Amino acid sequence: MTHRDAGFAQRSVLGPFAAIVAVFAVALATFVPRDANAYSLEGPKWPDGSTPVMQLELGTPGRTLLDGTTSWNTAIAPALDMWNQVVGRMQFGRVMNSTAAVASGDGVNSMTLSSTVFGQSFGSNTLAVTYYRYSGSTMMEADILFNTAQSFDSYRGALRSGSYDIQRVALHELGHALGLAHPDQAGQHVSAVMNSVISDLYTLTADDIAGGQALYGAAASPSPTPTPTATPTATPSATPTATPSATPTATPTPTPTTGPAVMLSP
């Protein structure tokens, strides 16, 4: 079976309607009780212990991006690391600068720029789409397509007018590839990269992490590297200076005399 994720919709940063949306979101966050560690699941997931390999084949932008990178693949690669650092029983692999063919149903997990979703329209205001295949409850393939009709760059911090940070878009779409859905479209009011609308968030929140760990458990804490016990430096024993034995002065053999024996001094 195949599923087209609803994608990551953009929120325009210009115009009065956007301002109304932003204010309404703030009001919801203020007055609606927050769900503790809320998240939403797609349904299928990768088998425990699997390492789905993502083919990074977005190419180069032909310019230096705002974060200093000159490759789309380099810009989005940290998004894979962010998920790998928090989930345990599944890890994303990668092939940088891949030239694999991009197709749905080939068992290859592609990340690429595209003008369509395998021939279908992206729809208005869509930044990217994750198109995945599954059998039963098992994820089989996940392709992530970034909409070439949108303007991308790579930067951290607040959203900038005129371009969208491709790394946070990749972070969101990889959440779908893990098996996470949009919590805000499931009636949950949370601060999460996995919400359906792009925002100033560019790293995983507690809610995003809780969702990933609900599927795959927590990443094992690295064992601290033991501090080696210093081998004590042997303090060299002073080589004793040989005390020369006194050369004995020969005791003269007394000349025997008659009378009492006399002991002579050396």
C-alpha positions, 0 to 999 in steps of 0.5 A, a space after each residue: 500500500 502507498 500513502 502520500 503524507 499531507 506534507 509540510 505546509 508553509 505559513 506565509 510571513 506576509 499579508 494580513 491573513 498570516 497575522 490573524 493565523 499567528 495571533 490565533 495560534 498564540 491564543 490557542 497556546 495561551 488558553 487551551 490546556 497543553 497535552 503532555 508529550 503529545 504526538 500523533 502516529 501514522 500507523 506503520 513503522 520500520 522493523 526494530 533494528 532496521 537501518 533504512 538508507 536515505 539517498 540524498 540527491 538534492 544537488 547543489 544550489 549554485 550559491 553559498 547558503 546562509 549557513 555557509 553550506 554549498 550543497 543541499 545534501 550537506 544542509 539536510 544531513 544534520 536532520 538525519 543525525 537529530 533523529 538518530 540521536 534520540 531513537 534507539 531501535 532504528 537508525 537512518 543510514 544515508 548515501 551522500 550525493 547519490 545518483 540513484 534513480 528516483 521512483 516510487 515502489 522501487 524499495 529505495 528511499 530517496 530525498 530529492 527536489 522535484 516539481 511534482 509528487 511522482 506526476 501529481 501536483 504538490 498543491 498550493 503552499 506545500 513545501 515537501 511531501 513524504 510518500 511512503 509504502 507499507 505492508 500491514 504495519 511495516 514501513 517498506 519505503 519512504 521518499 521525500 520530495 521537496 517542492 522546487 516551486 518554493 524558495 529554500 535556503 539553509 539557516 537556523 533561528 526564526 523564519 526569514 522572509 523570502 526563503 524557507 530553511 530546508 534543514 527544518 523541512 527535512 527534519 519534519 519530513 523525516 519524522 513522517 518517514 519514521 512514522 509520525 503524523 501531524 499532532 496539530 491535525 489530531 487536535 493536540 496543541 503542542 510545540 513541535 517540529 511535526 506540526 503541519 505548519 512550518 515555524 521558528 522551531 528548527 530542532 526537535 522538541 520534547 513532543 517530537 522526541 516522545 513520538 519517535 521514542 514511542 515507536 523505537 525506544 530511546 537511544 542508548 546513553 553512550 557509556 562514559 569513556 573510562 579515565 585510564 588509571 595513571 601508571 605510577 612512574 617508578 621512582 628510581 632507587 638511588 644506586 648506592 655508592 659502594 663504600 670501599 672496604 678498607 685495605 687492612 693493614 697487615 698485622 705484623 706477626 709478632 716475634 715470639 719471645 719468651 715470657 708473656 704473650 703480648 697482643 700488638 695493635 695493628 
